[in-house]
Amino acid sequence: MSRRHTILPQQSRETEIDDNDLISDEAEITLGTDPLDSDTDDDGFTDDIDALPLDSTENMDTDGDTIGDNADTDDDGDGVSDIDDAFPLDSTENMDTDGDNIGDNADTDDDNDLISDEAEITLGTDPLDSDTDDDGFLDSADDYPLDAGKYSASVEAENAGLPGFGIFLPLISMFIASIAISRKRNSDGQ
């Protein structure tokens, strides 16, 4: 009776991984990393997840420009310096005019005045300024958002000799606007 021996093929060098970092030894040699050390630069990130496995001061390169995020002044590569970028890791956004954590590109009301940017463009008001005419009234509470000399019908009525209501209108307008803004933020999950 003869015995059969199964001879397993030797694993090719291309797929051999000696350091368990998911990068083949051959690829590690090509990259210049150590095929026997899963973290060649000893920065705490294994070579397979380290964007710059030969630089112990870097492990991420968000924009793929081969400059690690620690040294890169524009991590997302959008042309806006990280220091001036409200979203330094999002190349599709760099401004948040109203501070609601929604970038202006995605935000439909950049100045948070309760008038959509599209409507403001149609009206001729500034979608990045909640009080286009700088009269102290939000564009949404101002019947004349392009005329600093006029505010609203009720203020005009007081100026025409109907005392009492007009003095409270700015406070009422701001109160209503703050409630509306609060409700909008709550409905947006903020």
Steps between C-alpha positions, in 0.01 A plus 500: 500500500638829399449825678405809317649826603340824403760756418375852556639765272726747673334837553625749246708793620237732345234400749719420799440727795748451782395789726118468483445856375300393192772622261688233310871474572575576135289816512668604827843464340380716209356759741812499713320377810623212714327170410582367846362800694129583473568863607820598323509859632384403853229767515229267629332452160568180307644547153175392331300789653781756522486738203869579554651183651856634487426823690444459874352852526222427250234234445226682302495670162138605444550648154752241377766758410775305685527777761373370833217690666728618785723688255239575230347849524204392283406148609201461269669655194218747428732800462398654835754491781389286797518805727241679282294190417190429714519140373873419462437131427214550249608613154140588405459761777704781650249757633221494758365855501231444763702264722244216489763234409349461153738627232371777275502269195254261667312759709190643333493803736860611549423802719228325704247782450221253412505601132658244268808605306309447177218730615750762617664505158156549342415776750837669456599457864838361605484124575810538719367793710191454717441879503583616148424870559657503852196662660487261795220283361556153357412491132218255583344751746561808285236606248771711334820290524676716240414839655661586834260795538192277507434202722151363488139604463439520877809718562395721210151526658651613830714754322176625343354567844381164636707474821570198715541195280805609301731524798450129571520383139880455492483292818205298374670447162822380661308276742299341218813460287689336789213255556491418130877453488486279809222289347693471174812384686296251703336360189846469340608290799734754656 
